[in-house]
Amino acid sequence: MRVQCPQCGVGGKIPDDQIPSNGRSIICPKCKNAFFVKRAFSQGTPRSAAPDVTSIYHEGVQLLKQKQLDAAIEKLGAVIQRDPGYAKAYRYLGLAYGQKNLWDEAVDMLQQAIALKPQDVLSLKNLGIAYLRQEQFSEAVEVLQQALQRVPDDAKAKSFFKMALQKQQAQQAVNSEALSPDAPLPPQTGAAGENASYGQPVEIPHNPVQEFLDRGTEFLDNGQHNKAIEMFEEAIRLAPESSDGHFGLGMVYEKLQEKKKAIDAYQKAVTVNPDDSLALKSLKYLKKQKKGFKFPWKK
């Protein structure tokens, strides 16, 4: 290979077999300057540097944003194989599995992300949503409550926490009724009088109001604010005695930075239900913000 002294510019050729793979020092015959050279790889066999873990991680995240879920899972899986302590890779793996509706895998990845980084609010929120999708409402409430302790004004965490709480309460009410001694016995079927429904999960009755609230929350989470407003307004129309629709409207307007409308909506929620602690906290927070704001030309 050809080498050249960086000090005086004198060049010459040295056989490749005289330069080890890790390089060697050479003394210039003219100026006696010592310099280091590495063996050059032939053009026929180019050497490509192996990508580092961070590069693979960023590739995986980019693929996830492009909805190339299987490719993203492959890249992010490679990251945690190389570095099992890479917390963010577990988080985004959880998101990728969630987008494929593989909720067991999503929960597993997000739990590992939180185990490595307990203050990771994004993983907490997404774990709560994953539990919600699995209909593990008590777990969803607990995790989303932890997220809200860290980010009390996060609209997404508030909306999904409220949804989880409502579904948990509905499930508890149905289970209590099913276990009540006054409840009618389930129908018996079969020659032996076997109870076909024994041991089966109790179904929560269809609730159209809850359906509108859930859809409103989904639209809010996806940034479809006008559709979210429509859903929450329909929930208010069907159940004017409930604070939930007003609370949902408040979250939408808060997200849109329409604070006056948000305050009005939260105020209506508290008027309808003074025990709605989330609506009350949101109302106090916005009023405090509004009171503390002053235009620059005012004293």
C-alpha positions as CSV (number, residue, x, y, z in Angstrom):
1,M,0.0,0.0,0.0
2,R,1.1,3.6,-0.6
3,V,2.0,5.7,2.5
4,Q,2.9,9.4,2.8
5,C,4.7,11.3,5.6
6,P,2.3,13.9,7.0
7,Q,5.2,16.2,7.9
8,C,7.4,16.4,4.9
9,G,5.1,14.8,2.2
10,V,7.6,12.1,1.1
11,G,5.7,9.0,-0.1
12,G,6.4,5.4,-0.9
13,K,5.0,1.9,-1.0
14,I,5.0,-0.8,1.7
15,P,3.8,-4.4,1.1
16,D,0.4,-5.1,2.7
17,D,1.8,-8.1,4.5
18,Q,4.2,-5.9,6.4
19,I,1.4,-3.9,8.0
20,P,-0.6,-5.8,10.7
21,S,-4.4,-5.5,10.9
22,N,-4.1,-3.2,13.8
23,G,-1.6,-0.9,12.1
24,R,2.1,0.0,12.8
25,S,4.4,3.0,13.3
26,I,6.7,4.1,10.4
27,I,9.7,6.4,10.5
28,C,10.1,8.7,7.5
29,P,13.6,8.1,6.0
30,K,13.9,11.8,5.1
31,C,12.7,13.8,8.1
32,K,12.8,11.0,10.7
33,N,9.1,11.8,11.7
34,A,7.3,8.8,13.2
35,F,3.7,8.3,12.1
36,F,1.1,5.6,12.3
37,V,-0.5,3.8,9.4
38,K,-3.3,1.2,9.1
39,R,-3.7,-1.5,6.5
40,A,-6.1,-0.4,3.7
41,F,-8.8,-2.9,2.7
42,S,-9.0,-3.8,-0.9
43,Q,-11.9,-2.4,-3.0
44,G,-13.1,-5.9,-3.7
45,T,-13.9,-6.6,-0.1
46,P,-15.1,-3.3,1.4
47,R,-15.4,-3.2,5.2
48,S,-18.5,-1.6,6.6
49,A,-18.7,-0.5,10.2
50,A,-21.2,-2.4,12.3
51,P,-24.0,0.0,13.4
52,D,-24.0,0.9,17.1
53,V,-27.0,0.2,19.4
54,T,-28.2,3.8,19.3
55,S,-28.3,3.9,15.5
56,I,-30.4,0.7,15.4
57,Y,-32.7,2.1,18.1
58,H,-33.3,5.3,16.0
59,E,-34.0,3.2,12.9
60,G,-36.5,1.2,14.9
61,V,-38.3,4.3,16.2
62,Q,-38.4,5.8,12.6
63,L,-39.9,2.5,11.3
64,L,-42.5,2.7,14.0
65,K,-43.5,6.2,13.0
66,Q,-43.8,5.0,9.4
67,K,-46.2,2.2,10.6
68,Q,-43.7,-0.5,9.5
69,L,-44.4,-2.4,12.7
70,D,-42.8,-5.8,12.0
71,A,-39.5,-4.1,10.8
72,A,-39.6,-1.8,13.9
73,I,-40.1,-4.8,16.2
74,E,-37.1,-6.5,14.6
75,K,-34.9,-3.5,15.0
76,L,-35.9,-2.7,18.6
77,G,-35.6,-6.4,19.5
78,A,-32.1,-6.3,18.2
79,V,-31.4,-3.3,20.5
80,I,-32.4,-5.1,23.7
81,Q,-30.5,-8.2,22.7
82,R,-27.4,-6.2,22.5
83,D,-28.2,-3.9,25.4
84,P,-30.8,-5.4,27.8
85,G,-30.8,-2.2,29.9
86,Y,-32.0,0.0,27.0
87,A,-35.2,1.2,28.6
88,K,-36.5,3.3,25.7
89,A,-36.3,0.3,23.3
90,Y,-38.7,-1.6,25.6
91,R,-41.1,1.4,25.6
92,Y,-41.2,1.6,21.8
93,L,-41.4,-2.2,21.5
94,G,-44.5,-2.0,23.7
95,L,-46.0,0.7,21.5
96,A,-45.3,-1.4,18.4
97,Y,-46.9,-4.5,19.9
98,G,-49.9,-2.3,21.0
99,Q,-50.4,-1.0,17.5
100,K,-50.6,-4.7,16.4
101,N,-53.2,-5.3,19.1
102,L,-50.7,-7.8,20.8
103,W,-51.5,-6.5,24.3
104,D,-49.9,-9.3,26.3
105,E,-46.5,-8.5,24.6
106,A,-47.1,-4.8,24.9
107,V,-47.7,-5.1,28.7
108,D,-44.6,-7.2,29.1
109,M,-42.4,-4.7,27.2
110,L,-43.8,-1.7,29.0
111,Q,-43.4,-3.3,32.4
112,Q,-39.8,-3.9,31.7
113,A,-39.3,-0.3,30.5
114,I,-40.8,0.9,33.9
115,A,-38.7,-1.6,35.9
116,L,-35.6,0.0,34.3
117,K,-36.8,3.5,34.5
118,P,-39.6,4.0,37.0
119,Q,-40.0,7.7,36.3
120,D,-40.8,7.1,32.6
121,V,-44.2,8.7,32.3
122,L,-44.8,7.7,28.7
123,S,-44.3,4.1,29.6
124,L,-46.7,4.4,32.5
125,K,-49.4,6.0,30.4
126,N,-49.1,3.4,27.7
127,L,-49.1,0.6,30.2
128,G,-52.3,1.9,31.6
129,I,-53.8,2.1,28.1
130,A,-52.6,-1.5,27.4
131,Y,-54.3,-2.7,30.6
132,L,-57.4,-0.9,29.6
133,R,-57.4,-2.7,26.2
134,Q,-57.0,-6.0,28.1
135,E,-60.0,-5.0,30.3
136,Q,-57.8,-5.2,33.4
137,F,-59.5,-2.0,34.7
138,S,-58.1,-2.1,38.3
139,E,-54.5,-2.3,37.0
140,A,-55.2,0.4,34.5
141,V,-56.5,2.7,37.2
142,E,-53.5,2.1,39.4
143,V,-50.9,2.7,36.7
144,L,-52.6,5.8,35.3
145,Q,-53.0,7.2,38.8
146,Q,-49.2,6.8,39.1
147,A,-48.8,8.7,35.8
148,L,-51.1,11.5,37.0
149,Q,-49.0,11.9,40.2
150,R,-46.1,12.8,38.0
151,V,-48.0,14.8,35.3
152,P,-51.3,15.9,37.0
153,D,-52.3,18.1,34.0
154,D,-51.7,15.6,31.2
155,A,-54.9,15.5,29.2
156,K,-54.2,12.0,27.8
157,A,-53.5,10.5,31.2
158,K,-56.6,12.2,32.7
159,S,-59.0,11.0,29.9
160,F,-57.8,7.4,30.0
161,F,-57.8,7.4,33.8
162,K,-61.4,8.5,33.9
163,M,-62.3,5.9,31.3
164,A,-60.6,3.1,33.3
165,L,-62.3,4.3,36.5
166,Q,-65.7,4.3,34.9
167,K,-65.2,0.8,33.5
168,Q,-63.8,-0.5,36.8
169,Q,-66.9,0.8,38.7
170,A,-69.2,-0.7,36.1
171,Q,-67.5,-4.0,36.4
172,Q,-67.6,-4.0,40.2
173,A,-71.3,-3.1,40.1
174,V,-72.1,-6.0,37.8
175,N,-69.9,-8.4,39.8
176,S,-71.6,-7.3,43.1
177,E,-75.0,-7.9,41.6
178,A,-74.0,-11.3,40.3
179,L,-72.7,-12.3,43.8
180,S,-75.7,-10.9,45.6
181,P,-77.8,-13.5,47.6
182,D,-80.9,-11.8,46.2
183,A,-79.8,-12.2,42.6
184,P,-81.8,-14.7,40.5
185,L,-80.0,-18.0,39.8
186,P,-78.6,-18.4,36.3
187,P,-80.5,-20.6,33.9
188,Q,-79.6,-24.3,34.1
189,T,-79.0,-26.4,31.0
190,G,-78.2,-29.9,30.1
191,A,-79.5,-33.3,31.2
192,A,-77.6,-33.1,34.6
193,G,-78.9,-29.5,35.2
194,E,-75.4,-28.2,34.7
195,N,-74.9,-24.5,34.9
196,A,-73.5,-23.5,31.5
197,S,-72.6,-20.0,32.6
198,Y,-70.8,-21.0,35.9
199,G,-67.3,-19.8,35.9
200,Q,-67.7,-17.6,32.9
201,P,-66.8,-13.9,32.9
202,V,-69.7,-11.6,33.6
203,E,-70.5,-9.4,30.7
204,I,-70.9,-5.7,31.3
205,P,-74.2,-4.5,29.9
206,H,-74.1,-2.2,26.8
207,N,-73.9,1.4,27.8
208,P,-74.4,3.9,24.9
209,V,-73.3,6.8,27.0
210,Q,-70.0,5.1,27.9
211,E,-69.6,4.2,24.3
212,F,-69.7,7.9,23.3
213,L,-67.3,8.8,26.1
214,D,-64.9,6.1,25.0
215,R,-65.0,7.2,21.4
216,G,-64.6,10.9,22.5
217,T,-61.5,9.9,24.4
218,E,-60.1,8.0,21.4
219,F,-60.7,10.9,19.1
220,L,-59.0,13.3,21.6
221,D,-56.0,11.0,21.8
222,N,-55.7,10.9,18.0
223,G,-56.0,14.7,17.7
224,Q,-59.5,14.6,16.1
225,H,-60.8,17.4,18.3
226,N,-64.0,18.2,16.4
227,K,-65.1,14.6,16.4
228,A,-64.2,14.3,20.1
229,I,-66.4,17.4,20.8
230,E,-69.3,15.7,19.0
231,M,-69.0,12.5,21.0
232,F,-68.9,14.3,24.4
233,E,-71.8,16.5,23.5
234,E,-73.8,13.4,22.6
235,A,-72.9,11.9,25.9
236,I,-74.1,15.0,27.6
237,R,-77.4,14.9,25.7
238,L,-78.0,11.2,26.7
239,A,-76.9,11.7,30.3
240,P,-77.2,15.4,31.4
241,E,-77.0,14.3,35.0
242,S,-73.5,12.9,34.5
243,S,-70.3,15.1,34.8
244,D,-68.3,12.9,32.4
245,G,-69.4,14.5,29.1
246,H,-68.6,18.0,30.5
247,F,-65.3,16.8,31.7
248,G,-64.5,15.4,28.3
249,L,-65.4,18.7,26.6
250,G,-63.1,20.5,29.1
251,M,-60.2,18.3,28.1
252,V,-60.7,18.9,24.4
253,Y,-60.9,22.7,24.9
254,E,-57.9,22.6,27.2
255,K,-56.0,20.8,24.5
256,L,-57.1,23.4,22.0
257,Q,-55.9,26.2,24.4
258,E,-59.4,27.5,24.5
259,K,-59.2,28.1,28.2
260,K,-62.5,30.0,28.7
261,K,-64.5,27.2,27.1
262,A,-62.5,24.6,29.1
263,I,-63.2,26.4,32.4
264,D,-66.9,26.6,31.5
265,A,-67.0,22.8,30.8
266,Y,-65.2,21.9,34.0
267,Q,-67.4,24.2,35.9
268,K,-70.5,22.5,34.6
269,A,-69.0,19.1,35.4
270,V,-68.4,20.2,39.1
271,T,-71.9,21.7,39.2
272,V,-73.5,18.4,38.1
273,N,-71.2,16.3,40.3
274,P,-69.4,18.2,43.1
275,D,-67.5,14.9,43.9
276,D,-65.8,14.8,40.5
277,S,-62.3,15.4,41.9
278,L,-60.6,15.4,38.4
279,A,-62.9,18.0,37.1
280,L,-62.4,20.1,40.3
281,K,-58.6,19.8,40.1
282,S,-58.6,20.8,36.4
283,L,-60.9,23.7,37.1
284,K,-58.7,25.1,39.9
285,Y,-55.6,24.7,37.8
286,L,-57.0,26.6,34.8
287,K,-58.4,29.4,37.0
288,K,-55.1,29.7,38.7
289,Q,-53.4,30.0,35.3
290,K,-55.8,32.6,34.1
291,K,-55.5,34.6,37.3
292,G,-51.7,34.5,37.1
293,F,-51.5,35.7,33.5
294,K,-51.0,39.4,32.8
295,F,-50.6,41.1,29.5
296,P,-47.2,42.8,29.1
297,W,-48.7,46.3,28.8
298,K,-50.6,45.9,32.1
299,K,-49.1,46.7,35.5
